[in-house]
Amino acid sequence: MSSINSTPSQKQPVQQAVIIAFSDLTRKKNRFQPCIFCGETIKVHKFKGKNVCTRCLHQIPAIFSFA
C-alpha cells in the first residue's frame, strides 16, 4: 500500500483577497439613482420604496393634499 505521507507536498503561493460586503455595493449604487420626479441625483432619499430628492420630497404633501 502507498502512504499519504510519501507524496510530495504542493505549496501554493499565498494571495491576499479583498472581501466587499454587498450592503456597501448597494449603498453606492443607490447613491446615484435619480429622483423619480425630476431626475436629480444629489440628496436622494427613499420614499415608499422610490427614490425622491429632498426638494421633491418637500413638495409631496402639497401634491397629495385634497383641501
C-alpha positions in Angstrom: 0.0 0.0 0.0 1.0 3.5 -0.6 1.3 6.0 2.2 -0.2 9.5 2.0 2.9 11.0 3.7 5.1 9.8 0.9 3.5 12.1 -1.7 5.4 15.4 -2.2 3.7 18.4 -0.7 2.5 21.0 -3.1 2.8 24.6 -1.8 0.7 27.2 -3.4 1.6 30.9 -3.2 -0.4 32.9 -0.7 -2.6 35.6 -2.2 -4.4 38.4 -0.5 -8.1 38.8 -1.2 -10.5 41.7 -0.6 -14.0 41.0 0.5 -16.6 43.6 -0.3 -19.9 43.5 1.6 -23.0 43.5 -0.5 -24.6 46.3 1.6 -21.7 48.6 0.7 -22.3 48.0 -3.0 -26.0 48.6 -2.7 -25.4 51.8 -0.8 -23.1 53.1 -3.5 -25.4 52.0 -6.3 -28.4 53.7 -4.6 -26.4 57.0 -4.2 -26.6 57.5 -8.0 -30.2 56.6 -8.5 -32.2 59.6 -9.9 -35.3 61.1 -8.4 -38.4 59.7 -10.0 -39.9 63.2 -10.4 -37.1 65.5 -11.5 -34.1 63.2 -12.2 -31.8 64.8 -9.6 -29.1 62.5 -8.3 -28.0 64.6 -5.3 -29.6 64.2 -1.8 -31.9 61.3 -2.9 -33.9 59.5 -0.2 -36.2 56.5 -0.3 -39.9 57.4 0.0 -42.3 54.4 -0.1 -39.6 52.4 -1.9 -39.0 55.1 -4.6 -36.0 57.5 -5.0 -37.1 61.1 -4.3 -34.8 64.1 -3.9 -35.1 66.4 -0.9 -36.7 69.2 -3.0 -39.4 66.9 -4.4 -39.9 65.2 -1.0 -40.9 68.6 0.5 -43.5 69.1 -2.3 -45.2 65.7 -1.8 -47.6 66.8 0.9 -48.9 69.6 -1.4 -49.4 67.1 -4.2 -51.4 64.7 -2.1 -53.4 67.3 -0.1 -57.1 67.3 -1.1 -58.1 70.5 0.6 
